[in-house]
C-alpha cells in the first residue's frame, strides 16, 4: 500500500521555490510567461510580502543585496539568503511557489492544464513500463519521454506541452507511474489514452 503521507509530503516539497523552479518562467497565474526571477525582483522592489513554504509571509529587508543576488543567480543558479523584516534570515528555497510565481490555486489553468497533466501521466506510465520503475525521476529526460509519447493516445495534447509541465507535475507523474508499475496495476499490453475515441 502506498504511504499517502510520504507521497503528499514529497509533492509539497516540489512546491518550494528551489533553484530549478526559480530558473523557469511562471506557467500560470497572473504572471504567466514571465521569468520567476523578474517576478521576484519586482516583489522585492515593491516591498510586497513573499509567501513562505511553512506558512505566513515575509518582506525582504535588504532590498539591494537581494537584487544583486538575483543577478548573481543568473550566473550560478544557486539559492541565496535574504533578511526578512522580522529580523530572520531566509533562503529563496524557503519560499513557496505561490500564485504570483505560477503556483498555488492559479496553477491549474482549468481544463487545458488538466488535459496536459493527464496526458503526461499516460506518457509516464508508458516510459516507466519501458524503462523500469526503479529509475529516479531525473532519469526520464525529455528525450526519453518523447520516445514514449509515440506509444500513447492523448488526443490534441502535444508532446511539447507535456515536456513543459513544471517539476511538481513531473514528480507526481513519476511517483504515480512508479507505484502503478511496481504493484502491477498497469502492464506493457496496455495503451494509455486521454481525450480520444477509445477514452
Buried (B, 14 or more C-beta within 10 A) or exposed (E): EEEEEEBEEBBEEBBBBBBEBBEBBBBBBEBEEBBBBEBBBEBBEEEEBBBBBEEEBBBBBBBEBBBEBBEEBEEEEEBBBBBBEEEEEBEBBBBBBBBBBBBBEBBEBEEEBEBBBBBBBBBBBBBBBEBEBEBEBEEBEEEBBBBBBEBBBBBEBEBEBBBBBBBBBBBBBBBBBBBBBEEEEBEEEBEBBBBEEEE
